[in-house]
Amino acid sequence: MKFLKKLLKWFVLPIAIIVALMYIFDVDYLIKAVRVVYLHGKTTAYLDDYVHFDNRTIHHGTAQPWANAKDYNKVKGTDRLEAVNKELGTVAYLIIKNDSIWHESYYDGYGPESKSNSFSMAKSITSAALFKAIEEGKIKSLDQKVGDFFPEFTKGLSAKLTVGDLSSMATGLDWDEEYASAFSITTRAYFGDHLEQTMLNVPVTEEPGKKFVYVSGATELLAMVITKATGQTLSDYVSDKFWKPMGMEQDALWQLDKKDGIEKAYCCVGSNARDFARFGKLFLHNGDWNGTKVLDSTDVARMVTPRFADSPQYGYGWWINNYMGKKMYYMRGHLGQFVICIPQDNLVIVRLGHTKGYQTKKTEPNYDPHSNDFYVYVDEAYKMLGKMKPEDGEGNKRNME
């Protein structure tokens, strides 16, 4: 009995005090962070963490399965590709050529139907939903003010903030895009259960529309606008306008901040490699899906064109890279999720996995906004296709770290 009293005093009681202090100082979201991440042996968000959150279904309609190329999977991954896949924990690698699956490999128990977290690839989907809402007249234009939808953004610098600024990451929002810090607003947004209120309290501290600064809060606020403008949840709108007409083979899941809450739109669509790849096909075909116009071609062009000359790596929700003399644009997510589009050669490359390659910081010499694994996934695809010599390519020159 004395032992139990000591246990209560020296173990249970301090924990209770810590938990109480978390609620008092409004950092109780850390309880969920510990439960979801650290108690599962992780140090950050991970591919299958969606099972620990509330989700809303993105319903699919009539499935339109991918065609397999006549030489499907006859060429294995290069030694370099397989080494990087092993080092970085790739779970899926696909090459889609001329709208047919030419190569696909899965690892770590994953397969064609395995769901995994999109992370920030969801930003590309959310921006596509914005342009669709504009096409339908539910949002006036990229220049419509956020304050038209939320009065919290009608004063000072925030009154200048537009939906186009949100999509192109030119917001001036006071946002700490820090994934490792337990106390950053990004961590609060990921694990907290009052996401809308969190967003409405984020101030605009620099003039919007002037420069590119990547912040996840921009996409979250954009999703809140889309939801209010369309009168649908983001999941339902994306289901009606993309998942169903594009013949997705599976329902997807979009993480919510709480039960019946709002989507974490800056991240967290749970789907599979083949269905993620469909956005690559859609954009390669300028918004046309097998004869159905899903997006206007001018909108697709706008999304994959840089808004700012000094930030050529980003358009409206899509990353852009001019490599090998070819324009490439892509969806990108935390831990190295990629859907890479190369329109010149009608290629889509998909990579999903546990870890990403190294990306230089702006303060480092030879800063490159594209992580070094991007070049490996592209280079090795071209070698497999017989369009590049084994010793060529940036991927072989960049160490994976």
C-alpha positions as CSV (number, residue, x, y, z in Angstrom):
1,M,0.0,0.0,0.0
2,K,2.8,2.4,0.8
3,F,4.4,1.5,-2.5
4,L,1.2,2.5,-4.3
5,K,1.1,5.8,-2.5
6,K,4.7,6.5,-3.5
7,L,3.9,5.6,-7.1
8,L,0.9,8.0,-7.0
9,K,3.0,10.7,-5.5
10,W,6.2,10.4,-7.7
11,F,4.7,9.3,-11.0
12,V,1.0,9.7,-11.5
13,L,0.6,13.0,-9.7
14,P,3.4,14.8,-11.7
15,I,1.9,13.6,-15.0
16,A,-1.5,14.8,-14.0
17,I,0.0,18.2,-13.2
18,I,1.8,18.3,-16.5
19,V,-1.4,17.5,-18.4
20,A,-3.3,20.2,-16.5
21,L,-0.6,22.7,-17.3
22,M,-0.9,21.8,-21.0
23,Y,-4.6,22.6,-21.0
24,I,-4.0,25.8,-19.0
25,F,-1.4,27.1,-21.5
26,D,-3.3,25.8,-24.5
27,V,-0.8,23.2,-25.7
28,D,-2.9,20.2,-25.0
29,Y,-2.5,19.2,-28.6
30,L,1.0,17.8,-27.5
31,I,-0.8,15.0,-25.8
32,K,-2.1,13.8,-29.2
33,A,1.3,14.3,-30.7
34,V,3.0,12.1,-28.1
35,R,0.3,9.4,-28.5
36,V,0.3,9.4,-32.3
37,V,4.0,9.9,-32.9
38,Y,6.4,9.1,-30.1
39,L,4.4,6.2,-28.6
40,H,4.6,4.5,-32.1
41,G,8.4,4.9,-32.2
42,K,8.3,7.9,-34.6
43,T,9.8,11.4,-34.4
44,T,7.5,13.1,-37.0
45,A,4.3,12.5,-38.9
46,Y,4.5,9.3,-41.0
47,L,2.9,7.6,-43.9
48,D,0.2,5.6,-42.2
49,D,-0.6,7.9,-39.3
50,Y,-4.0,8.7,-40.8
51,V,-5.4,5.7,-38.9
52,H,-4.9,7.7,-35.6
53,F,-7.0,10.7,-36.8
54,D,-10.6,11.3,-37.7
55,N,-11.0,11.2,-41.5
56,R,-13.6,12.2,-44.1
57,T,-14.1,10.0,-47.1
58,I,-13.4,11.3,-50.6
59,H,-15.8,9.0,-52.5
60,H,-14.9,7.6,-55.9
61,G,-17.3,6.8,-58.7
62,T,-17.0,4.3,-61.5
63,A,-13.4,3.2,-61.5
64,Q,-11.3,3.6,-64.7
65,P,-8.3,1.3,-64.2
66,W,-5.0,2.2,-65.6
67,A,-3.9,0.4,-68.8
68,N,-0.6,-1.5,-68.6
69,A,2.0,-0.8,-71.3
70,K,2.7,-3.7,-73.5
71,D,6.2,-4.0,-72.0
72,Y,4.9,-3.4,-68.5
73,N,7.5,-4.1,-65.8
74,K,9.9,-5.7,-68.2
75,V,12.7,-3.3,-67.1
76,K,13.8,-3.4,-63.5
77,G,14.9,-0.5,-61.5
78,T,18.5,0.5,-61.9
79,D,21.0,-0.3,-59.2
80,R,21.2,3.4,-58.3
81,L,17.4,3.6,-58.0
82,E,17.1,0.5,-55.9
83,A,19.9,1.7,-53.6
84,V,18.2,5.0,-53.0
85,N,14.8,3.3,-52.6
86,K,16.3,1.2,-49.8
87,E,18.1,4.1,-48.2
88,L,15.2,6.4,-48.1
89,G,12.4,3.8,-47.5
90,T,10.5,4.0,-50.7
91,V,7.2,2.2,-50.6
92,A,6.0,2.8,-54.2
93,Y,7.8,3.9,-57.4
94,L,5.8,4.2,-60.7
95,I,6.6,5.3,-64.2
96,I,3.6,6.1,-66.4
97,K,4.4,6.5,-70.1
98,N,1.8,7.6,-72.6
99,D,-1.0,7.1,-70.1
100,S,-0.1,3.5,-69.4
101,I,1.8,2.0,-66.4
102,W,5.2,1.1,-67.7
103,H,6.9,0.2,-64.4
104,E,5.8,-0.1,-60.8
105,S,7.5,-1.4,-57.8
106,Y,6.3,-1.7,-54.2
107,Y,8.3,-2.2,-51.0
108,D,7.9,-2.7,-47.2
109,G,4.6,-4.6,-47.6
110,Y,2.9,-1.8,-49.6
111,G,1.0,-2.6,-52.8
112,P,-1.3,-1.0,-55.5
113,E,-4.2,-0.6,-53.0
114,S,-2.2,0.6,-50.0
115,K,-3.1,4.0,-48.7
116,S,-0.4,6.4,-47.5
117,N,-0.3,10.0,-46.4
118,S,0.0,12.5,-49.3
119,F,1.3,15.2,-46.9
120,S,1.7,18.4,-48.9
121,M,0.8,16.9,-52.2
122,A,-2.7,17.8,-50.9
123,K,-1.8,21.5,-51.5
124,S,-1.8,20.8,-55.3
125,I,-5.3,19.1,-55.0
126,T,-6.6,22.0,-52.9
127,S,-5.3,24.6,-55.4
128,A,-7.0,22.6,-58.2
129,A,-10.2,22.8,-56.3
130,L,-9.8,26.6,-56.1
131,F,-9.5,27.0,-59.8
132,K,-12.5,24.7,-60.3
133,A,-14.5,26.9,-58.0
134,I,-13.5,29.9,-60.0
135,E,-14.5,28.2,-63.2
136,E,-17.9,27.5,-61.7
137,G,-18.3,31.1,-60.6
138,K,-18.4,30.2,-56.9
139,I,-15.3,32.3,-56.4
140,K,-15.0,35.4,-58.5
141,S,-11.3,35.2,-59.4
142,L,-7.8,34.8,-58.0
143,D,-8.1,38.4,-56.9
144,Q,-11.1,37.9,-54.7
145,K,-10.3,39.0,-51.1
146,V,-10.2,36.5,-48.3
147,G,-12.1,39.1,-46.3
148,D,-15.2,38.5,-48.4
149,F,-15.5,35.1,-46.7
150,F,-14.0,35.8,-43.3
151,P,-14.4,39.2,-41.6
152,E,-11.3,38.5,-39.6
153,F,-9.3,39.4,-42.7
154,T,-10.8,42.8,-43.4
155,K,-8.5,45.1,-41.6
156,G,-4.9,46.3,-42.1
157,L,-2.6,44.2,-44.3
158,S,-5.0,41.2,-44.1
159,A,-7.6,43.2,-46.1
160,K,-5.3,42.9,-49.1
161,L,-5.0,39.1,-48.9
162,T,-6.5,37.3,-51.9
163,V,-7.3,33.7,-52.7
164,G,-4.6,33.8,-55.4
165,D,-2.1,34.8,-52.7
166,L,-3.1,31.8,-50.7
167,S,-2.6,29.4,-53.6
168,S,0.7,30.9,-54.7
169,M,2.2,31.2,-51.1
170,A,2.4,35.0,-51.2
171,T,0.4,35.6,-48.0
172,G,2.5,37.6,-45.5
173,L,1.1,35.3,-42.8
174,D,2.9,35.1,-39.5
175,W,3.5,31.4,-39.7
176,D,6.4,29.2,-38.5
177,E,6.8,26.4,-41.0
178,E,8.7,24.2,-38.6
179,Y,8.0,20.5,-38.4
180,A,10.4,19.5,-35.7
181,S,9.4,22.1,-33.1
182,A,6.7,20.9,-30.7
183,F,5.5,24.5,-30.2
184,S,5.3,25.7,-33.8
185,I,2.0,26.6,-35.3
186,T,2.5,23.9,-37.9
187,T,2.6,21.3,-35.1
188,R,-0.5,22.8,-33.5
189,A,-2.3,22.7,-36.8
190,Y,-1.4,19.1,-37.3
191,F,-2.4,17.8,-33.9
192,G,-4.8,20.4,-32.6
193,D,-8.6,20.1,-32.8
194,H,-9.5,23.7,-33.3
195,L,-8.0,24.3,-36.7
196,E,-10.4,26.9,-38.0
197,Q,-10.0,29.1,-34.9
198,T,-6.3,28.7,-35.1
199,M,-6.3,29.9,-38.7
200,L,-8.6,32.9,-38.0
201,N,-6.1,34.0,-35.4
202,V,-3.1,34.0,-37.6
203,P,-2.1,37.6,-38.4
204,V,-0.9,39.0,-41.7
205,T,2.4,40.8,-40.8
206,E,3.8,41.5,-44.3
207,E,2.1,42.9,-47.4
208,P,0.5,40.0,-49.3
209,G,1.1,39.3,-53.0
210,K,4.7,40.4,-53.1
211,K,6.8,37.3,-52.6
212,F,6.8,33.6,-52.3
213,V,7.1,32.2,-48.7
214,Y,6.0,28.6,-48.3
215,V,3.6,28.3,-45.4
216,S,1.1,25.5,-44.9
217,G,-1.4,27.8,-43.3
218,A,-2.0,29.4,-46.7
219,T,-3.5,26.3,-48.0
220,E,-5.6,25.7,-44.9
221,L,-7.1,29.1,-45.1
222,L,-7.7,28.5,-48.9
223,A,-9.6,25.4,-48.1
224,M,-11.8,27.2,-45.6
225,V,-12.6,29.7,-48.4
226,I,-13.5,27.0,-50.8
227,T,-15.7,25.3,-48.3
228,K,-17.6,28.5,-47.6
229,A,-17.9,29.4,-51.3
230,T,-19.1,26.0,-52.5
231,G,-21.3,25.1,-49.5
232,Q,-19.6,21.6,-49.5
233,T,-16.9,20.0,-47.4
234,L,-13.6,20.0,-49.2
235,S,-13.7,16.2,-49.4
236,D,-17.1,16.2,-51.1
237,Y,-16.2,19.0,-53.5
238,V,-13.0,17.2,-54.5
239,S,-14.9,14.0,-54.8
240,D,-17.5,15.5,-57.2
241,K,-15.0,17.5,-59.3
242,F,-12.0,15.2,-59.4
243,W,-12.2,11.8,-57.7
244,K,-15.4,10.7,-59.6
245,P,-14.8,12.1,-63.1
246,M,-11.1,11.0,-63.0
247,G,-12.2,7.4,-62.3
248,M,-10.3,6.9,-59.1
249,E,-10.1,3.2,-58.2
250,Q,-10.5,3.7,-54.4
251,D,-12.1,6.0,-51.9
252,A,-9.6,8.2,-50.3
253,L,-9.5,9.6,-46.7
254,W,-8.8,13.2,-45.8
255,Q,-7.6,13.8,-42.2
256,L,-9.7,16.1,-40.1
257,D,-8.8,18.2,-37.0
258,K,-11.6,16.4,-35.1
259,K,-14.7,14.3,-35.6
260,D,-16.9,16.1,-38.2
261,G,-14.3,18.9,-38.2
262,I,-12.5,20.5,-41.2
263,E,-9.9,18.9,-43.5
264,K,-6.2,19.4,-42.9
265,A,-6.1,20.7,-46.4
266,Y,-2.4,21.5,-46.4
267,C,-1.7,17.8,-46.1
268,C,-3.1,14.4,-45.3
269,V,-5.0,12.8,-48.2
270,G,-4.7,9.0,-47.7
271,S,-4.7,7.4,-51.1
272,N,-2.6,5.1,-53.2
273,A,0.2,5.6,-55.8
274,R,-2.0,4.8,-58.8
275,D,-4.7,7.3,-57.8
276,F,-2.3,10.0,-56.9
277,A,-0.7,9.5,-60.4
278,R,-4.0,10.5,-62.0
279,F,-3.4,14.1,-61.1
280,G,-0.2,13.8,-63.2
281,K,-2.1,12.5,-66.1
282,L,-4.8,15.3,-65.7
283,F,-2.2,18.0,-65.8
284,L,-0.2,16.4,-68.7
285,H,-3.4,16.6,-70.7
286,N,-4.1,20.2,-69.7
287,G,-7.1,19.4,-67.6
288,D,-8.7,16.9,-70.0
289,W,-9.6,13.5,-68.7
290,N,-10.3,11.0,-71.4
291,G,-12.4,13.6,-73.3
292,T,-14.0,15.2,-70.2
293,K,-12.9,18.7,-69.3
294,V,-12.1,18.5,-65.6
295,L,-10.1,21.8,-65.5
296,D,-9.7,24.5,-68.1
297,S,-6.4,24.4,-69.9
298,T,-5.7,28.0,-69.1
299,D,-6.0,27.2,-65.4
300,V,-3.7,24.3,-65.6
301,A,-1.1,26.5,-67.4
302,R,-1.5,29.1,-64.7
303,M,-0.9,26.7,-61.9
304,V,2.3,25.3,-63.3
305,T,3.8,28.8,-64.2
306,P,5.8,30.7,-61.6
307,R,4.0,33.8,-60.2
308,F,7.3,35.5,-59.2
309,A,10.4,35.7,-61.4
310,D,12.6,35.4,-58.3
311,S,10.8,32.2,-57.2
312,P,10.7,30.1,-60.4
313,Q,10.2,26.9,-58.4
314,Y,6.5,27.5,-57.5
315,G,3.3,28.4,-59.3
316,Y,-0.2,28.0,-57.8
317,G,0.0,24.9,-55.6
318,W,2.6,23.1,-57.9
319,W,6.4,22.9,-57.8
320,I,8.3,23.6,-61.0
321,N,11.8,22.6,-62.2
322,N,13.5,23.1,-65.5
323,Y,15.8,20.1,-65.7
324,M,17.5,18.3,-68.6
325,G,16.2,21.1,-70.9
326,K,12.6,20.0,-70.0
327,K,9.9,21.7,-68.0
328,M,8.9,19.5,-65.1
329,Y,6.2,20.3,-62.6
330,Y,5.2,18.2,-59.6
331,M,3.3,17.6,-56.5
332,R,5.5,17.3,-53.4
333,G,5.0,16.2,-49.8
334,H,6.8,15.7,-46.5
335,L,9.1,12.7,-46.4
336,G,9.5,12.7,-50.2
337,Q,6.1,12.1,-51.7
338,F,6.2,13.0,-55.5
339,V,4.0,13.1,-58.5
340,I,6.3,14.4,-61.2
341,C,5.0,15.4,-64.6
342,I,7.2,15.7,-67.7
343,P,4.9,16.8,-70.6
344,Q,7.6,16.8,-73.2
345,D,7.9,13.0,-73.0
346,N,4.4,12.3,-71.7
347,L,5.8,10.8,-68.4
348,V,4.5,10.7,-64.9
349,I,6.8,9.5,-62.1
350,V,5.4,8.7,-58.7
351,R,7.4,8.1,-55.6
352,L,6.0,7.5,-52.1
353,G,8.1,6.7,-49.1
354,H,9.3,7.1,-45.5
355,T,12.1,9.6,-45.9
356,K,13.2,12.3,-48.4
357,G,16.6,13.3,-49.7
358,Y,18.6,16.3,-48.7
359,Q,17.5,19.8,-49.6
360,T,19.9,22.8,-49.3
361,K,18.9,25.7,-47.1
362,K,18.7,29.2,-48.5
363,T,21.8,30.1,-46.5
364,E,23.9,27.4,-48.0
365,P,26.0,27.8,-51.1
366,N,24.4,26.5,-54.3
367,Y,20.9,26.6,-52.9
368,D,18.5,24.4,-54.7
369,P,14.8,24.4,-53.7
370,H,14.5,20.9,-55.1
371,S,15.7,18.0,-52.9
372,N,18.4,15.8,-54.3
373,D,16.2,12.7,-54.5
374,F,14.0,14.4,-57.1
375,Y,16.9,14.1,-59.5
376,V,17.5,10.5,-58.8
377,Y,13.8,9.5,-59.4
378,V,13.9,11.4,-62.8
379,D,17.4,10.3,-63.9
380,E,16.9,6.6,-63.2
381,A,13.5,6.6,-64.9
382,Y,15.2,7.9,-68.1
383,K,17.9,5.3,-67.8
384,M,15.3,2.6,-67.5
385,L,13.6,4.0,-70.5
386,G,16.9,3.9,-72.4
387,K,17.0,7.6,-72.8
388,M,20.0,8.3,-70.7
389,K,23.4,6.7,-70.2
390,P,24.0,4.9,-66.8
391,E,26.7,7.4,-65.8
392,D,24.8,10.5,-66.7
393,G,22.4,12.6,-64.6
394,E,22.4,14.8,-61.5
395,G,21.2,12.0,-59.3
396,N,24.6,10.2,-59.5
397,K,26.4,13.4,-58.5
398,R,24.4,14.1,-55.4
399,N,24.9,12.1,-52.2
400,M,21.7,11.1,-50.4
401,E,21.8,12.3,-46.8
